[in-house]
Amino acid sequence: MLGYQTTIKDKIEFKGIGVHSGLPVCMTLLPSEANTGIVFNVTCPKTGNVEDIGANFNSIGATDLCTVLGNPEKVYIATVEHLMAALRALNVDNVIVEVDANEVPVMDGSSRVFVEAVKSTGLTMLAAARCYIRVNKPIRVDMGASWGEFIPFNGTRYEVEIDFDCELIGRQSYKGDLTAESFDKDLSGARTFGFMKDVERLWAAGFALGSSLENSIVIGDDNNVINPEGLRFKDEFVRHKTLDAVGDLALAGAPILGCYRSYRGGHKLNSLVLEALLADNRAYDFVESNVSQTRVSHNDLVAVSAPAFAASLI
């Protein structure tokens, strides 16, 4: 199936709240045709205006506390990273996402609900080859003490390291190849997190209004996890940062064949590294698989001209 584009077999419905807006959200995923890509069909709750927003790099409108697509002053969709991570990791290429709010529902703060729903519904293979972006040379962006880079790799891999001035978190790292199975097992359940000391400041700025112990790991002033159930993984914090990176880089518009490495990264850094990669025509090329198999290797890829949907990426 990895050689061909896919879509979901049937519609999938979600109901929840926006982690930042605190408002109710209804979201429906619909099957779509080959070469559609992931498209958010957003109905603005304030004006009723409806707009299609492609899930690609050029649609990024903000990367402060989450990834926002569209114009934050008009029609936009926020907090797309957890859904995008699930779709990319499960090799879902084409979906229409209808949403009646400006934010994807946060669900439990991870990608687990999205993954389980897609797996339950299943995928339909389409009669069109999947295109990949293959990294040909290292591309690096430094941002203060943080840095991120792409390096060539025969597959898709993430090496993410975080370093917090918090005894509970400290320095953690995650390294692993990205497959549907590894994402489901190792990353999809890792939840977003925050510090109790920051809550009042975020509320005053109009953020995290829907955050709760049901959808976020909350770290108290004593550097302990407040959530009664504790952590799902000992290193859940870096696993969630890796999940975010998978979702942010899914906005390339095609799967990336390469290794992404970052230190003290976040949404903004992920976006800047992706921008640097796509801005350098020598750093990557478009390839497509000419076989259907469980893992794509360079021997099974052929160079192709950039497809029509990728024209807006470069």
C-alpha positions in Angstrom: 0.0 0.0 0.0 2.9 2.4 0.6 3.5 2.6 -3.2 0.1 4.1 -3.8 -2.0 7.0 -2.4 -4.8 6.3 0.1 -7.9 7.8 1.6 -10.1 6.6 4.4 -12.8 4.1 3.6 -15.7 6.0 5.3 -16.4 9.2 7.1 -15.2 9.6 10.7 -16.8 12.0 13.2 -15.2 13.6 16.2 -16.7 15.8 18.9 -14.6 17.7 21.5 -13.4 21.1 22.5 -10.6 23.3 21.4 -7.7 23.3 23.9 -7.1 27.0 23.4 -10.6 28.3 22.6 -12.4 26.1 25.1 -15.3 26.0 22.6 -17.1 22.9 21.3 -15.9 21.4 18.0 -17.5 19.0 15.6 -15.1 17.6 13.0 -15.7 15.1 10.2 -13.1 13.4 8.1 -14.4 12.5 4.6 -12.8 10.2 1.9 -11.4 12.1 -1.1 -9.9 11.5 -4.5 -6.2 11.0 -5.4 -4.1 14.2 -5.4 -6.5 16.1 -3.2 -4.2 16.0 -0.2 -5.4 17.0 3.2 -7.8 19.9 3.0 -9.5 21.6 5.9 -13.0 22.8 5.1 -13.5 25.4 7.9 -16.7 27.2 8.9 -15.8 30.3 10.9 -18.0 30.2 14.0 -18.1 34.0 14.2 -18.9 34.9 10.6 -20.2 31.7 9.1 -17.7 32.1 6.3 -16.5 28.8 4.8 -13.0 28.4 3.3 -10.9 25.5 2.1 -7.4 25.5 3.6 -4.8 23.1 2.3 -2.6 21.4 4.8 0.6 22.5 3.3 3.5 24.7 4.2 2.3 27.9 2.5 -0.9 27.8 4.6 0.9 28.2 7.9 -0.3 31.4 9.7 1.2 31.1 13.2 3.4 28.7 15.2 3.4 30.2 18.7 1.7 27.7 21.0 0.3 25.5 18.2 0.4 25.3 14.4 -2.3 27.5 12.7 -3.2 27.2 9.1 -4.9 30.1 7.3 -5.2 33.8 8.3 -5.5 34.2 12.1 -7.4 37.5 11.4 -10.0 35.8 9.2 -10.7 32.1 8.5 -8.2 29.7 10.1 -7.8 26.3 11.7 -5.5 25.9 14.8 -3.9 23.0 16.6 -3.7 20.8 13.5 -0.5 19.0 14.5 -2.0 16.0 16.4 -4.4 15.2 13.6 -1.8 15.7 10.9 0.7 13.5 12.8 -1.8 10.7 12.8 -2.7 11.0 9.2 0.9 11.2 8.0 2.1 8.3 10.2 -0.8 6.1 9.1 -0.1 6.9 5.4 -3.4 8.8 4.8 -2.8 11.0 1.8 -6.2 12.4 0.9 -8.9 13.6 3.3 -11.4 16.4 3.5 -11.6 17.7 7.1 -14.9 19.5 7.8 -14.8 21.5 11.0 -17.2 24.0 12.4 -14.7 25.9 14.6 -11.3 27.5 14.3 -9.6 24.6 16.1 -9.2 20.9 15.8 -10.7 19.2 18.9 -8.0 18.3 21.4 -9.5 15.0 22.5 -7.2 13.6 25.1 -4.2 15.8 24.2 -2.5 13.2 22.0 -3.1 11.5 18.6 -4.4 8.3 20.0 -8.1 8.9 19.3 -7.4 9.9 15.7 -5.2 6.8 15.2 -7.7 4.4 16.6 -10.5 5.9 14.5 -8.6 5.7 11.3 -7.4 2.1 12.0 -11.0 1.1 12.8 -12.3 2.6 9.6 -9.5 1.4 7.4 -7.9 2.8 4.2 -8.8 2.6 0.5 -5.9 2.3 -1.9 -6.2 4.7 -4.9 -4.9 4.3 -8.4 -2.2 6.9 -8.1 1.4 6.7 -7.1 2.5 8.4 -3.8 5.1 11.1 -4.2 7.8 11.5 -1.6 10.3 14.3 -0.8 13.8 12.8 -0.5 16.4 14.8 1.5 19.6 14.9 -0.5 21.9 17.0 1.7 21.9 18.3 5.3 19.9 21.4 6.0 20.2 23.1 9.4 18.5 26.0 11.2 19.8 27.5 14.5 17.5 29.5 16.7 19.3 30.7 19.8 20.1 27.6 21.9 17.8 25.5 19.7 18.5 23.8 16.4 16.9 21.5 13.9 18.1 19.8 10.8 17.3 17.3 8.0 19.9 14.8 7.0 19.7 12.1 4.3 18.4 8.8 5.5 17.1 5.7 3.8 13.6 5.9 5.3 11.9 8.3 7.7 13.4 8.9 11.1 13.1 11.3 14.0 15.8 12.1 16.6 14.4 14.7 19.0 16.0 16.0 22.2 14.5 18.3 24.8 16.1 20.1 27.8 13.9 21.8 30.4 14.9 23.6 33.5 12.6 21.4 35.4 13.8 18.4 37.5 10.8 16.3 36.4 11.5 16.6 32.7 15.2 17.6 32.4 17.0 16.3 29.3 15.1 13.6 27.3 15.6 12.1 23.9 13.7 10.0 21.5 15.2 8.2 18.4 13.3 6.0 16.1 12.2 5.2 12.5 8.7 6.4 11.8 6.2 3.7 10.7 2.5 3.3 11.3 3.3 0.6 13.9 6.0 2.6 15.8 3.9 5.8 15.8 0.9 3.9 17.2 2.9 2.1 19.9 5.5 4.7 20.9 4.2 8.2 20.1 0.5 8.5 19.4 -0.5 8.3 23.1 1.9 11.0 24.3 0.0 14.0 25.6 0.6 17.7 25.4 1.9 19.2 28.6 2.2 22.5 30.5 3.1 24.1 33.8 0.6 25.3 36.4 2.7 28.4 36.9 1.9 29.5 33.3 -1.8 28.9 33.4 -3.0 32.4 34.5 -0.7 34.1 32.0 -2.1 31.9 29.2 -5.7 32.5 30.3 -5.2 36.2 30.3 -3.8 36.0 26.8 -6.8 34.0 25.6 -5.0 30.7 25.4 -5.4 27.2 27.0 -9.1 28.0 27.9 -10.0 24.4 27.2 -7.0 22.8 28.9 -7.7 20.4 31.7 -6.4 17.3 33.3 -8.4 15.3 30.8 -6.4 16.6 27.8 -3.0 17.8 29.2 -0.2 16.8 31.5 0.0 19.5 34.1 3.2 20.0 36.1 2.6 21.7 39.5 4.8 24.2 41.3 6.4 21.3 43.2 7.6 19.7 39.9 5.2 16.8 40.2 2.5 15.7 37.7 -0.9 16.7 39.0 -2.8 14.2 36.8 -4.1 11.4 39.1 -3.2 8.7 36.6 0.4 10.0 36.2 2.4 9.6 33.0 1.8 7.1 30.2 5.5 6.9 29.4 8.4 7.8 31.7 9.6 10.1 28.9 6.2 11.2 27.7 7.4 14.8 27.3 9.9 14.2 24.5 7.6 11.7 22.9 4.9 14.4 22.6 7.5 16.8 21.2 8.3 14.1 18.6 4.6 13.7 17.8 4.3 17.4 17.3 7.3 17.3 14.9 5.7 14.6 12.8 2.5 16.7 12.5 4.3 19.9 11.7 6.5 18.3 9.0 3.4 16.6 7.5 2.8 20.1 6.1 5.5 19.4 3.5 2.5 18.0 1.5 4.2 14.7 0.9 6.1 12.1 3.1 9.7 13.1 3.8 12.4 10.5 3.2 15.2 11.6 5.6 16.1 12.0 9.2 14.8 15.0 11.2 16.9 15.9 14.2 16.2 18.7 16.7 17.3 20.1 20.1 15.0 22.1 22.2 12.6 22.5 19.3 9.0 23.4 18.9 6.4 24.4 16.3 8.3 27.4 15.1 11.6 25.7 14.7 10.0 22.7 12.9 8.4 25.2 10.5 11.7 27.1 9.9 13.6 23.9 9.1 10.9 22.7 6.7 11.0 26.2 5.1 14.8 26.0 4.7 14.5 22.5 3.1 11.9 23.5 0.6 13.7 26.7 -0.3 16.8 24.9 -1.5 16.1 22.9 -4.7 19.4 21.1 -4.3 18.5 19.8 -0.9 15.7 17.5 -2.0 14.0 15.9 -4.9 10.6 14.4 -5.6 10.4 10.6 -6.1 7.7 8.1 -6.3 7.5 4.5 -5.4 7.1 2.0 -8.3 6.3 -1.0 -6.1 3.9 -1.8 -3.2 5.7 -3.0 -0.2 6.0 -2.5 3.6 9.1 -0.3 3.5 10.3 2.1 0.8 14.0 2.1 0.0 15.9 4.3 -2.4 16.2 1.3 -4.8 12.5 1.2 -5.2 12.1 5.0 -5.9 12.2 6.8 -9.2 12.8 10.5 -9.7 9.7 12.4 -11.0 8.8 15.9 -11.9 7.1 17.8 -9.0 3.4 17.0 -9.1 0.8 19.8 -9.5 -0.1 19.8 -5.8 3.5 20.4 -4.9 3.9 23.5 -7.0 2.8 25.8 -4.1 5.4 24.3 -1.8 8.5 25.7 -3.4 
